[in-house]
Structures are given as C-alpha cells and as structure tokens.
C-alpha cells in the first residue's frame, strides 16, 4: 500500500532512503534546511576553485556499486572514478615520509623497507581484515540493529574474541615500527574512536584501505550526492530546499507530518536523517526516547577545524591525500577523547584534489583542504582558528620544504560553531557517534522510535555508524524497516 513519507535532511542516508522508498511506490518528500542537498557533503565554489566541504575520501567502492545496483544502475552511469596511486602520503617528520601505493604488493614492499619481516605479517593481517570485511560489510551492517541476535551467526561466534580485544593491541602485537603502527591505526579514526577503544573486528577498515584502495570521483565527492539526487528525482522524489523543520507533528502517539517554515506538511510516516539528538528536540519532551544525560554520556566522534585554501601555484611534495603525523598521536587522541581541549601540537590532514582533478582549481593553481580533528563542543573563535592555521602552515612549509604563505589567494574556515549552525550537530561533532564496543549495532540509538509510532531515524548516529558507506547503508536499513512495518 502506497504511503506518504516526509524525510528530514538530505545527507547520504536520507538520499539513499528516499530512493528505496520511492522505488517501493511511496510518495516521498525531502525537506532540507540549507540551500543545496547533501547535508555535510556540500561543496564550496569560489574564484574558480571547488572544495568538498565534508567527506573527501571515497572508500569501499563495492558499497556504492551495491547501492546503485539495487536500482539497475552503476556509479559509472553518473560519475567517473579514478583509483589514486599513491593512495596517500604520511609525513612523520622532515624527510620521513611513507607513501601508501595503490596496490597491495607495493604496500607490502614499502612495509618491508620500514621493518624487516613486516610484509609477511601485513599479508596475514590483511587476510584477517578481509575476512572481517566480508562478514561485516557484506552481511552484518545490513541488519537494522533491532535485536542483539542479529550479531549471532556461525561466522561471528567463531570470531567472538575479536570484539573483546582492540585494534591497537592487535597492531602492536605484530608490528614494532611506530610509523607502521600509526598507518594501520589511522583508518579506524573514520569510525570515530581511539584505536585502543575500537574492537579488533573493525580492522576490516584496513582491508578497505589497502585491499580496495582509495578512489576519487571526478568533480569531487559531491558528484555522488548529485548522482543520488538525480536517481531520486527520476523515481519521483520531491525536494524542498531552504526548508528547516520546526516541529515533528504528532497526534495520539503517532508521527503525522512536519511543520516547515510555518506550514504543515502531513504524511503517514516521518523519517529523520538530521542529527538524531536535534530530531528528538523537534518532539514534545515526553515523546523523546533519549535524555540529555544519555547523549552527554555517549562517546562522540571528533569535530574538526577545516580550512579551504586557494593557492596561486601548484604545490610540491604532497599527494592528493596527505597526513601529517609528525606530532604525538597519543597526546592528540587524549585531547579529543579523555581531556577535551585544543591540542597543543595537533596532527592534521590535507587534501589537494587538484593534484588529481583539474576541475577543482584553475590551471596552474592548487586547491587545498586542511583538517584538524578536535573534541566536540570546544570554544570556537576566529582568533583560535587563525592561531591553528598558522601552526599547521608553519609545519606544512617545514615538512614539505616550500614556502606557500605568499601564494594564498583566499581561505575559508569551518569549525564547531559551523557544524552546530549548518547541521544542528550535537556539540558540533563532525562524524556522529563513535563505534566503540558499547556503541555498536543494537547498542546504538534505534532506527524506529520506541515512543512515537511511524517515526524513524537514519544516519551516522544510528546503525551502522559514521562514514559515507555506512550512511548509505543506514538509509537502506531505515527504508527496509519502514516498508516492512507499513505492510504489516
């Protein structure tokens, strides 16, 4: 039976959900507070430069292929992908770079150069990671987190121990080199927690990194957003931009629609892909599932200080993705998770998409994105932002052996306050709720409201967690649960 469904937000999870629901024959309308779709995955265009404001890494291409295949399509129907080689570069100090090539055999050779005997150890480590990937990404993450029994399969019971040890201990047991350890622990940061707090089962991210590789859609990650929006519109989805939701309308314990810009839009079902905490603030207090105390106790993934910088010349000694790990990994992690404060000497990441993609900057110029991971809810002022820009620029110039300050045409910044304002993000977090042991699968906030009938949630704070591929999967899970319930 066809239903009318209103969706809050237009990030990856909402876009995926609206496609599945429209394909099932429902009337779907999406309400987005900003002037363009995409949620956190928007773009900045300035002076001929193009920057992805949010996600810049295209990992797990199989998840995108699986999504489009559900509609008889392929990613190549919408955008062009290029596999990056090198995938990325890591600076541990001046003259101390490690390059991660675009294929496993070359990665093994690079590890062996760093630490004798590590190639064979890495091969075994990646084999185990691939095993976990096949279980997790091809099966477990496509379960809606309704019951703990979803995790009980013949495959998972054999690997139960991997949930009760952590990534850090697994890596340190095999590799002596601090640099190799940090490279192997790095992908876990996409899950939003310290490697020492992330179950070893999640080393499937290492297979996503080394085994499947790093890709770039020509034109930036926003091309994926545009592709899914095009797909959604072809299925009949209606989009409302500049439409912040003021209230989720409820009647007799049931979601009945949305109040948007003073106008009521009634529907049979409401799905929110906006920040989960914010979504519940749109309800009367008695209709909220989770208290402020609940949210405050949860471990959230980091926020970020980002800079989008236009340079008037091409930069040297950097790759499309470049990591700067020349300061203490442990101290920075402590500043994020244990003692929340601005880091004294932060690690940072830089992306130069114009190294690969000539659509991202005018000829002869370079587009640079710089990111410092931060604890959520820190004080955020223009003075603090500028202070940290100078810190990372000093180190960038020293490590890459070039002067770039005089080549800056412009810079824009985005930080905690912007995450709150643009996305109604809880405490200004950038990536959602961390995937720690007690915040995994059925232990995450639920897709279906326990208090309001016909109200559902999707996105990085619910199942399966943070990141672009998990958000796509979350949209499918929410749509599947809605479809199952409206049929009953």
C-alpha positions as CSV (number, residue, x, y, z in Angstrom):
1,X,0.0,0.0,0.0
2,X,1.4,3.4,-1.0
3,X,2.2,5.8,1.8
4,X,3.2,9.5,2.0
5,X,6.6,9.8,3.7
6,X,8.3,13.1,4.8
7,X,12.1,13.0,5.2
8,X,14.1,15.5,7.3
9,X,17.5,16.3,5.8
10,X,19.2,15.3,2.6
11,X,22.6,13.8,3.5
12,X,23.7,10.4,2.2
13,X,21.4,8.4,4.4
14,X,18.3,10.4,3.7
15,X,19.1,10.4,-0.1
16,X,19.5,6.6,0.0
17,X,16.3,6.1,2.0
18,X,14.2,8.3,-0.3
19,X,15.3,6.3,-3.3
20,X,14.4,2.9,-1.8
21,X,11.1,4.3,-0.5
22,X,10.2,5.9,-3.8
23,X,11.1,2.7,-5.7
24,X,8.7,0.8,-3.4
25,X,5.9,3.1,-4.7
26,X,5.6,5.6,-1.8
27,X,5.2,9.4,-2.2
28,X,8.3,10.9,-0.8
29,X,9.2,14.5,0.0
30,X,12.6,15.6,1.4
31,X,13.0,18.8,3.5
32,X,16.5,20.3,3.6
33,X,17.3,23.4,5.8
34,X,20.2,24.5,3.6
35,X,20.2,25.8,0.0
36,X,21.6,22.7,-1.5
37,X,21.2,18.9,-0.9
38,X,23.9,16.8,0.6
39,X,23.9,17.5,4.4
40,X,27.5,17.5,5.5
41,X,28.6,16.6,1.9
42,X,28.2,20.0,0.3
43,X,30.6,22.0,-1.9
44,X,32.2,25.4,-1.8
45,X,32.8,27.2,-5.1
46,X,35.0,30.3,-5.0
47,X,37.2,32.1,-7.6
48,X,37.1,29.0,-9.9
49,X,38.1,26.6,-7.1
50,X,35.9,23.7,-5.9
51,X,36.2,22.2,-2.4
52,X,34.2,19.3,-0.9
53,X,33.2,20.8,2.4
54,X,32.6,17.4,4.1
55,X,33.8,13.9,3.0
56,X,36.8,13.8,0.8
57,X,37.7,10.0,0.9
58,X,36.0,7.6,-1.4
59,X,36.5,4.2,0.2
60,X,34.5,0.9,-0.1
61,X,33.5,1.2,-3.7
62,X,31.6,-2.0,-3.5
63,X,29.1,-0.4,-1.2
64,X,28.4,2.3,-3.8
65,X,28.1,-0.3,-6.5
66,X,25.7,-2.3,-4.4
67,X,23.5,0.7,-3.8
68,X,23.2,1.7,-7.5
69,X,22.7,-1.9,-8.5
70,X,19.6,-2.0,-6.4
71,X,18.2,0.4,-8.9
72,X,19.6,-1.3,-12.0
73,X,22.3,1.4,-12.3
74,X,26.1,1.7,-11.9
75,X,28.3,4.5,-10.5
76,X,29.7,5.0,-13.9
77,X,26.2,6.0,-15.2
78,X,26.7,9.1,-13.1
79,X,30.3,9.9,-12.4
80,X,33.9,8.9,-13.3
81,X,36.1,7.2,-10.7
82,X,39.9,7.2,-10.6
83,X,41.9,5.0,-8.3
84,X,44.6,7.0,-6.6
85,X,48.2,5.9,-6.8
86,X,49.6,6.7,-4.4
87,X,46.5,6.4,-2.2
88,X,48.0,8.8,0.3
89,X,51.2,10.0,1.8
90,X,52.2,10.3,5.5
91,X,54.7,12.7,7.0
92,X,56.3,11.7,10.3
93,X,59.0,14.4,10.1
94,X,61.1,16.2,7.6
95,X,62.4,13.7,5.1
96,X,60.5,11.0,6.9
97,X,57.6,10.3,4.5
98,X,55.9,6.9,4.0
99,X,53.9,6.5,0.8
100,X,50.9,4.1,0.5
101,X,50.8,2.9,-3.1
102,X,47.6,2.0,-4.9
103,X,48.1,-1.8,-4.8
104,X,48.8,-4.4,-2.1
105,X,52.1,-5.8,-3.5
106,X,53.7,-2.4,-3.5
107,X,52.4,-1.7,0.0
108,X,54.0,-4.9,1.2
109,X,57.3,-3.8,-0.3
110,X,57.1,-0.4,1.4
111,X,56.3,-2.0,4.8
112,X,59.3,-4.4,4.4
113,X,61.6,-1.4,3.8
114,X,60.4,0.1,7.0
115,X,60.6,-3.0,9.1
116,X,62.2,-6.3,8.2
117,X,59.6,-9.2,8.2
118,X,56.6,-6.9,8.2
119,X,55.5,-7.7,4.7
120,X,54.5,-11.3,5.7
121,X,52.9,-10.0,8.9
122,X,50.9,-7.4,7.0
123,X,49.8,-10.1,4.4
124,X,48.4,-12.2,7.3
125,X,46.9,-9.1,9.0
126,X,45.1,-8.0,5.7
127,X,43.8,-11.6,5.2
128,X,42.2,-11.4,8.6
129,X,40.9,-7.9,7.8
130,X,39.4,-9.1,4.5
131,X,37.7,-12.0,6.4
132,X,36.2,-9.4,8.8
133,X,35.2,-7.2,5.9
134,X,33.3,-10.0,4.2
135,X,31.4,-10.7,7.3
136,X,30.7,-7.1,8.3
137,X,30.1,-5.2,5.1
138,X,28.5,-8.0,3.1
139,X,26.3,-9.1,5.9
140,X,26.2,-7.7,9.4
141,X,26.0,-4.0,8.7
142,X,22.9,-4.6,6.6
143,X,21.0,-5.6,9.7
144,X,18.8,-2.9,11.4
145,X,20.1,-3.1,15.0
146,X,16.7,-4.3,16.3
147,X,18.0,-7.2,18.3
148,X,21.3,-8.5,19.7
149,X,20.6,-11.8,18.0
150,X,21.4,-10.1,14.6
151,X,25.1,-10.4,15.6
152,X,24.8,-14.1,16.3
153,X,25.8,-16.0,13.2
154,X,28.1,-19.1,12.7
155,X,30.7,-16.6,11.3
156,X,30.6,-14.2,14.3
157,X,30.6,-16.8,17.0
158,X,33.9,-18.1,15.7
159,X,35.3,-14.6,15.9
160,X,33.8,-13.5,19.2
161,X,37.2,-12.7,20.6
162,X,37.8,-10.0,18.0
163,X,35.0,-8.0,19.7
164,X,36.8,-8.1,23.1
165,X,40.3,-7.1,22.1
166,X,41.1,-3.8,20.4
167,X,42.7,-2.6,17.2
168,X,45.7,-1.0,19.0
169,X,46.7,-4.2,20.8
170,X,46.3,-6.3,17.6
171,X,48.5,-3.9,15.6
172,X,51.2,-3.5,18.3
173,X,51.4,-7.3,18.8
174,X,52.6,-7.7,15.2
175,X,54.5,-4.5,14.3
176,X,57.4,-2.8,16.1
177,X,57.7,0.3,14.0
178,X,55.7,3.3,15.4
179,X,55.2,4.6,11.9
180,X,53.7,1.4,10.6
181,X,51.5,1.1,13.7
182,X,50.1,4.6,13.2
183,X,49.4,3.9,9.5
184,X,47.5,0.8,10.4
185,X,45.6,2.5,13.2
186,X,44.7,5.5,11.0
187,X,41.7,4.0,9.1
188,X,40.0,3.4,12.5
189,X,39.7,7.1,13.0
190,X,37.0,7.1,10.4
191,X,34.9,5.1,13.0
192,X,35.3,8.0,15.4
193,X,37.2,6.4,18.4
194,X,40.7,5.8,19.6
195,X,42.2,2.5,18.2
196,X,42.5,1.3,21.9
197,X,38.7,1.7,22.3
198,X,37.7,0.1,18.9
199,X,37.1,-3.6,18.8
200,X,39.7,-5.6,16.7
201,X,36.9,-6.8,14.5
202,X,36.8,-3.3,12.9
203,X,40.2,-3.9,11.4
204,X,38.1,-4.6,8.3
205,X,38.9,-0.8,7.7
206,X,42.4,-1.9,6.9
207,X,41.2,-4.0,4.1
208,X,39.0,-1.1,2.9
209,X,42.2,1.0,2.9
210,X,44.9,-1.3,1.5
211,X,42.8,-4.0,-0.3
212,X,40.1,-1.9,-2.0
213,X,42.1,1.3,-2.3
214,X,41.3,5.0,-2.3
215,X,39.3,6.5,-5.2
216,X,38.3,9.9,-6.4
217,X,35.1,10.8,-8.3
218,X,36.0,13.5,-10.9
219,X,34.4,16.7,-9.7
220,X,34.6,15.7,-6.1
221,X,32.5,13.7,-3.6
222,X,29.6,16.0,-4.3
223,X,29.2,14.2,-7.7
224,X,28.0,11.2,-5.7
225,X,25.4,13.4,-4.0
226,X,24.2,14.8,-7.3
227,X,24.0,11.2,-8.7
228,X,21.8,10.0,-5.9
229,X,19.6,13.1,-6.1
230,X,19.2,12.6,-9.9
231,X,18.2,9.0,-9.2
232,X,15.8,10.1,-6.5
233,X,14.1,12.6,-8.8
234,X,13.8,10.0,-11.6
235,X,11.9,7.9,-9.0
236,X,9.5,10.8,-8.2
237,X,11.0,12.2,-5.0
238,X,10.2,15.9,-4.3
239,X,12.9,18.1,-2.7
240,X,12.3,21.2,-0.7
241,X,15.4,23.4,-0.1
242,X,15.7,26.2,2.4
243,X,13.1,24.3,4.5
244,X,14.2,24.0,8.1
245,X,11.8,21.7,10.1
246,X,10.4,23.4,13.2
247,X,8.5,20.6,14.6
248,X,7.5,16.9,14.1
249,X,3.7,16.9,14.2
250,X,2.3,14.1,16.4
251,X,-1.2,13.0,17.1
252,X,-2.2,10.3,19.6
253,X,1.3,8.9,19.8
254,X,1.8,8.8,16.0
255,X,4.0,11.0,13.7
256,X,1.7,12.8,11.3
257,X,4.0,15.2,9.5
258,X,6.2,18.2,9.7
259,X,6.0,21.9,10.4
260,X,8.2,23.7,7.9
261,X,8.6,27.5,7.6
262,X,5.2,27.8,9.4
263,X,3.4,25.4,7.0
264,X,2.2,21.9,7.9
265,X,3.1,19.0,5.7
266,X,1.1,15.9,6.7
267,X,2.2,12.4,5.9
268,X,1.8,8.8,7.0
269,X,5.4,8.3,8.0
270,X,8.2,10.6,9.1
271,X,11.9,9.7,8.7
272,X,14.7,11.9,10.0
273,X,18.1,11.9,8.6
274,X,19.1,15.0,10.5
275,X,21.2,14.8,13.7
276,X,19.4,12.3,15.9
277,X,19.6,14.5,19.1
278,X,18.3,17.5,17.2
279,X,15.5,15.4,15.6
280,X,14.2,14.5,19.1
281,X,14.2,18.1,20.1
282,X,11.5,18.6,17.4
283,X,9.2,16.4,19.6
284,X,7.5,17.1,22.9
285,X,9.8,16.1,25.8
286,X,7.6,13.1,26.7
287,X,7.9,11.7,23.2
288,X,11.7,11.7,23.2
289,X,13.4,8.3,23.7
290,X,16.8,9.5,25.0
291,X,17.5,12.1,27.7
292,X,20.1,14.8,27.7
293,X,22.0,12.7,30.3
294,X,22.0,9.8,27.8
295,X,23.5,11.9,25.0
296,X,26.1,13.5,27.3
297,X,27.5,10.2,28.4
298,X,28.0,8.9,24.8
299,X,31.4,8.9,23.1
300,X,31.1,11.1,20.1
301,X,33.4,11.1,17.1
302,X,35.5,14.3,16.7
303,X,34.6,17.7,15.5
304,X,37.0,19.4,13.1
305,X,38.6,22.6,12.2
306,X,38.8,22.9,8.5
307,X,40.4,25.3,6.1
308,X,39.6,25.6,2.4
309,X,42.5,27.4,0.7
310,X,43.2,28.6,-2.8
311,X,46.8,28.8,-3.9
312,X,48.1,30.7,-6.9
313,X,50.6,28.0,-7.9
314,X,50.9,24.2,-7.8
315,X,52.3,22.8,-4.5
316,X,55.3,20.4,-4.3
317,X,56.0,17.3,-2.2
318,X,52.3,16.5,-1.4
319,X,49.8,13.9,-2.7
320,X,46.1,14.2,-3.3
321,X,45.7,12.9,0.3
322,X,48.5,13.8,2.8
323,X,48.6,13.1,6.5
324,X,50.9,15.0,8.9
325,X,51.7,12.6,11.8
326,X,54.8,14.4,13.0
327,X,53.5,15.0,16.5
328,X,52.2,12.7,19.2
329,X,49.3,10.6,18.1
330,X,48.5,9.6,21.7
331,X,48.5,13.2,23.0
332,X,46.2,14.4,20.3
333,X,43.8,11.5,20.9
334,X,43.8,12.3,24.7
335,X,42.9,15.9,23.8
336,X,39.9,14.6,21.8
337,X,38.6,11.8,24.0
338,X,39.9,11.9,27.5
339,X,40.6,15.5,28.4
340,X,38.8,17.6,25.8
341,X,40.8,20.7,24.9
342,X,42.5,22.3,22.0
343,X,45.6,20.2,21.2
344,X,49.0,21.9,21.7
345,X,50.6,20.2,18.7
346,X,47.9,18.7,16.5
347,X,48.1,16.1,13.9
348,X,46.4,17.2,10.7
349,X,45.3,16.0,7.3
350,X,45.5,17.9,4.0
351,X,43.7,17.1,0.7
352,X,44.8,18.6,-2.7
353,X,42.1,17.3,-5.1
354,X,43.5,19.4,-7.9
355,X,46.5,17.1,-7.9
356,X,44.2,14.5,-9.5
357,X,41.3,16.6,-10.8
358,X,41.7,19.7,-13.0
359,X,38.1,20.7,-12.4
360,X,39.0,21.6,-8.7
361,X,41.2,24.6,-9.4
362,X,42.0,27.0,-12.3
363,X,45.0,26.0,-14.4
364,X,48.3,26.3,-12.6
365,X,46.7,26.7,-9.2
366,X,46.0,24.4,-6.3
367,X,43.0,23.7,-4.1
368,X,43.9,22.7,-0.5
369,X,41.7,21.4,2.3
370,X,43.3,21.2,5.8
371,X,41.6,19.4,8.7
372,X,42.5,19.2,12.4
373,X,40.4,16.7,14.4
374,X,39.0,18.2,17.6
375,X,37.0,17.3,20.7
376,X,33.3,18.3,20.2
377,X,32.0,21.4,21.9
378,X,35.3,23.3,22.3
379,X,35.4,27.1,22.3
380,X,35.4,28.3,18.8
381,X,36.5,31.8,17.9
382,X,38.1,33.5,14.8
383,X,41.3,34.1,16.9
384,X,41.6,30.4,17.8
385,X,41.1,29.4,14.2
386,X,43.7,31.7,12.9
387,X,46.2,30.6,15.6
388,X,45.9,27.0,14.5
389,X,46.1,27.9,10.8
390,X,49.4,29.5,11.5
391,X,50.6,26.4,13.5
392,X,49.8,23.9,10.7
393,X,51.1,26.2,8.0
394,X,54.5,26.5,9.8
395,X,54.7,22.7,10.0
396,X,53.5,22.3,6.4
397,X,56.1,24.6,5.0
398,X,58.9,22.9,7.0
399,X,57.9,19.3,6.3
400,X,57.2,19.8,2.6
401,X,60.2,22.1,2.1
402,X,58.4,25.0,0.4
403,X,57.1,28.5,1.2
404,X,53.4,28.9,0.5
405,X,52.1,31.8,2.6
406,X,52.5,34.4,-0.1
407,X,50.7,32.1,-2.6
408,X,47.4,32.0,-0.7
409,X,44.7,33.7,-2.7
410,X,42.0,33.2,0.0
411,X,41.0,30.8,2.8
412,X,37.6,29.9,4.4
413,X,37.2,28.1,7.7
414,X,34.6,25.7,9.2
415,X,34.6,24.6,12.8
416,X,32.5,23.6,15.8
417,X,30.1,26.6,15.6
418,X,29.5,26.0,11.9
419,X,28.7,22.3,12.5
420,X,26.1,23.3,15.0
421,X,24.6,26.1,12.8
422,X,24.7,24.3,9.4
423,X,23.8,20.8,10.5
424,X,22.2,21.1,14.0
425,X,25.1,18.8,15.0
426,X,25.2,17.7,18.7
427,X,28.1,19.5,20.4
428,X,29.3,20.4,16.9
429,X,30.5,16.8,16.2
430,X,31.6,16.1,12.6
431,X,31.2,12.4,12.2
432,X,28.5,11.2,14.6
433,X,28.7,8.7,17.4
434,X,31.9,6.6,17.7
435,X,31.8,2.8,17.1
436,X,33.1,1.6,20.4
437,X,32.1,-1.8,21.8
438,X,29.1,-0.5,23.7
439,X,28.0,1.8,20.9
440,X,27.9,-0.9,18.2
441,X,24.9,-2.4,16.3
442,X,21.9,-2.9,18.5
443,X,23.5,-0.7,21.2
444,X,23.2,2.4,19.0
445,X,20.2,4.7,19.0
446,X,17.3,2.9,17.3
447,X,16.1,3.4,13.8
448,X,12.5,3.1,14.9
449,X,11.2,5.3,17.6
450,X,10.0,3.4,20.7
451,X,7.7,6.2,21.8
452,X,6.2,7.6,18.6
453,X,4.6,5.3,16.0
454,X,5.6,5.9,12.4
455,X,8.7,7.9,13.3
456,X,12.1,6.6,12.1
457,X,15.7,7.8,12.1
458,X,18.6,7.2,9.8
459,X,22.2,8.5,9.6
460,X,25.5,8.3,11.3
461,X,24.2,8.3,14.9
462,X,22.2,5.1,14.4
463,X,23.0,1.8,12.7
464,X,25.6,1.1,11.3
465,X,27.6,4.2,12.2
466,X,29.7,7.0,10.9
467,X,31.2,7.4,7.4
468,X,29.7,7.7,3.9
469,X,29.3,4.0,3.1
470,X,27.6,3.3,6.5
471,X,25.3,6.2,5.9
472,X,24.2,4.8,2.5
473,X,23.6,1.5,4.3
474,X,21.7,3.2,7.1
475,X,19.3,4.7,4.5
476,X,18.6,1.3,3.1
477,X,18.0,-0.2,6.6
478,X,15.6,2.6,7.6
479,X,13.7,2.3,4.3
480,X,13.5,-1.5,4.7
481,X,12.2,-1.2,8.2
482,X,9.6,1.3,7.1
483,X,8.5,-0.9,4.2
484,X,8.2,-3.9,6.5
485,X,6.1,-2.1,9.1
486,X,3.7,-0.4,6.7
487,X,3.0,-3.8,5.1
488,X,2.0,-5.3,8.4
